[in-house]
Amino acid sequence: MLSFVIFSYEDIKGVFGSIDRRRIHEWTQKGYIHQIIKGYYLFREFREIENLGLLISNKIYEPSYLSMEFVLSSEGVIPEAVYTFTAVGTRKTSSFSTPFGDYYYHSIKNNLFSGYELKKLEINLSGRVLERFVRVACLEKAFFDFFYFRRRYVSDNDIPGFRFDPVVLSRINKNRLYDFISLSGNRKIEITIMKILNQNVIT
């Protein structure tokens, strides 16, 4: 059971077969497990593990990948610390406030649900190491997503306020970024991003 780390009621059914939901409530009341949101739980042994928020983000809204401000902050593109786990998925836009952090999910078209990588996490539990993988946007996709969901209202005057680190931006793979722009077919995003990268717009 502990191999789940984070689990749903359906996960429990897969192990035990039919199970009374009152049993789940009983485990919660006794502190064996903690409820994250309705239908999703965490074993108490994992409450303080590193990178717990990443695991929760991927699990409570599937499919999804971490992106935008969360990734840009982690990579040093923007100077601000980000305390909300921002993610992208194919279902409706959703947000959750939990005892383990706040999570926000933007809804994206299926053809743009790409550009993420599987990041390996190692969880140490009483000398035992569990490996888990979470979906996290590559730098280029996080940068694209950041503007994709602002495409209707970002102006040239807004750009300096983002305070992007030029050194980190120089690491962006331009060809990979252009691939995402082409998939979107959005000229405004292309123009905005090209201005930021201080390059001529590719036509």
C-alpha positions in Angstrom: 0.0 0.0 0.0 2.7 2.5 0.9 4.0 2.2 -2.7 1.1 4.5 -3.7 2.3 7.5 -1.8 -0.8 9.4 -3.0 -3.9 7.4 -3.9 -7.5 7.6 -4.7 -10.5 5.6 -3.6 -10.2 3.7 -7.0 -6.6 2.8 -6.2 -7.7 1.3 -2.9 -10.4 -0.7 -4.7 -7.8 -2.0 -7.0 -5.9 -3.5 -4.1 -8.7 -4.7 -1.8 -11.7 -5.0 -4.2 -14.9 -3.5 -2.9 -14.3 -1.4 0.2 -16.7 0.6 2.4 -16.0 4.3 2.1 -16.6 4.5 5.9 -13.3 2.6 6.3 -11.5 5.4 4.5 -13.1 7.9 6.8 -12.0 5.8 9.8 -8.4 5.7 8.6 -8.6 9.5 8.2 -10.0 10.0 11.6 -7.3 7.9 13.2 -4.5 9.8 11.3 -3.3 6.9 9.3 -4.0 8.9 6.1 -4.6 12.5 5.3 -7.2 13.8 2.8 -5.7 16.1 0.1 -9.0 16.8 -1.7 -12.2 14.8 -2.0 -11.3 11.3 -3.1 -7.5 11.6 -2.8 -5.3 10.7 0.1 -1.8 10.6 1.4 -0.2 8.2 3.9 1.0 10.0 7.0 4.5 8.6 6.5 4.9 10.8 3.4 3.6 14.0 4.8 7.0 15.7 5.0 8.8 14.2 2.0 10.6 16.5 -0.4 8.8 17.4 -3.6 5.5 16.2 -2.3 3.7 19.1 -4.1 4.9 17.9 -7.4 3.5 14.4 -6.8 0.2 15.8 -5.6 -0.1 18.1 -8.6 0.2 15.3 -11.1 -2.1 12.9 -9.2 -5.2 14.9 -8.3 -5.7 16.2 -11.8 -4.9 13.8 -14.6 -3.5 14.2 -17.2 -1.5 17.3 -16.3 2.0 18.6 -16.2 3.6 21.4 -14.1 4.3 24.5 -16.1 4.2 28.3 -16.4 5.1 30.3 -13.3 6.1 27.3 -11.2 8.6 26.0 -13.7 9.9 29.5 -14.7 10.5 30.3 -11.0 12.2 26.9 -10.4 14.5 27.5 -13.5 15.3 31.1 -12.4 13.6 32.7 -15.4 11.5 34.9 -13.1 12.8 36.2 -9.8 9.7 35.7 -7.7 9.2 32.7 -5.5 6.0 30.9 -6.6 3.9 29.2 -4.0 1.1 27.9 -6.2 1.7 24.8 -8.3 0.7 25.9 -11.7 -0.1 23.2 -14.2 -1.6 22.5 -17.6 -4.1 19.8 -18.5 -6.7 18.8 -21.0 -9.7 18.9 -18.7 -11.6 22.0 -17.6 -9.7 24.8 -15.7 -9.6 23.9 -12.0 -8.1 25.0 -8.8 -7.7 23.3 -5.4 -6.6 24.7 -2.0 -5.3 21.9 0.1 -3.4 21.4 3.4 -0.4 20.7 1.2 -0.5 23.7 -1.0 -2.5 25.5 -3.7 -2.9 24.0 -7.2 -4.1 25.7 -10.4 -4.7 23.9 -13.7 -5.1 25.7 -17.0 -7.0 23.8 -19.8 -5.2 23.4 -23.1 -6.1 21.9 -26.4 -5.1 18.3 -26.9 -2.7 19.1 -29.7 -0.8 21.4 -27.4 -0.6 18.9 -24.5 3.1 18.2 -25.0 6.5 19.5 -24.2 6.8 17.9 -20.8 9.5 15.6 -19.4 9.4 12.9 -16.8 11.4 14.0 -13.8 12.5 11.2 -11.5 12.0 11.7 -7.8 13.6 9.5 -5.1 11.6 9.1 -1.9 13.4 7.8 1.2 11.3 5.9 3.7 13.0 4.1 6.6 16.0 3.1 4.4 13.8 2.2 1.5 14.0 4.2 -1.7 10.9 4.6 -3.9 11.2 6.0 -7.4 8.4 8.1 -8.8 8.1 10.2 -12.0 6.3 13.5 -12.4 5.4 15.4 -15.6 7.2 18.8 -15.7 7.3 21.1 -18.7 10.6 21.7 -20.4 11.8 25.3 -20.1 10.7 26.1 -23.7 7.1 24.8 -23.1 6.8 26.5 -19.7 7.8 29.8 -21.4 5.3 29.2 -24.3 2.5 28.2 -21.9 3.1 31.4 -19.8 2.2 33.5 -22.9 -0.3 31.2 -24.4 -2.6 31.7 -21.4 -2.0 35.5 -21.5 -2.3 35.9 -25.2 -5.5 38.0 -25.1 -4.2 40.7 -22.8 -0.4 41.0 -22.8 0.9 44.2 -24.3 4.4 45.5 -25.0 4.1 47.6 -21.9 3.7 44.5 -19.7 7.0 42.8 -20.9 9.4 44.7 -18.6 7.3 43.9 -15.6 8.0 40.2 -16.1 11.7 40.7 -15.2 12.9 37.7 -17.1 16.5 36.8 -16.5 18.4 37.2 -19.8 21.0 34.7 -18.9 18.5 32.0 -18.3 16.5 32.9 -21.4 19.7 32.4 -23.4 19.5 28.7 -22.6 16.2 28.4 -24.4 16.3 26.1 -27.5 14.8 28.4 -30.1 13.9 25.7 -32.6 12.0 23.8 -29.9 10.2 26.9 -28.8 9.2 27.7 -32.4 7.7 24.2 -32.7 5.2 25.0 -29.9 4.4 28.4 -31.4 3.7 26.8 -34.8 1.4 24.3 -33.2 -0.6 27.1 -31.6 -0.9 29.0 -34.9 -1.1 32.2 -32.9 0.8 35.1 -34.5 0.4 37.3 -31.5 2.3 34.8 -29.3 5.0 34.6 -31.9 5.5 38.3 -32.1 5.5 38.8 -28.3 8.0 36.0 -27.7 10.3 37.1 -30.5 10.4 40.6 -29.0 11.4 39.2 -25.6 14.1 37.1 -27.1 15.3 40.2 -29.1 15.2 38.4 -32.4 13.4 38.9 -35.7 10.1 37.2 -36.0 10.3 34.1 -38.1 7.8 34.0 -40.9 
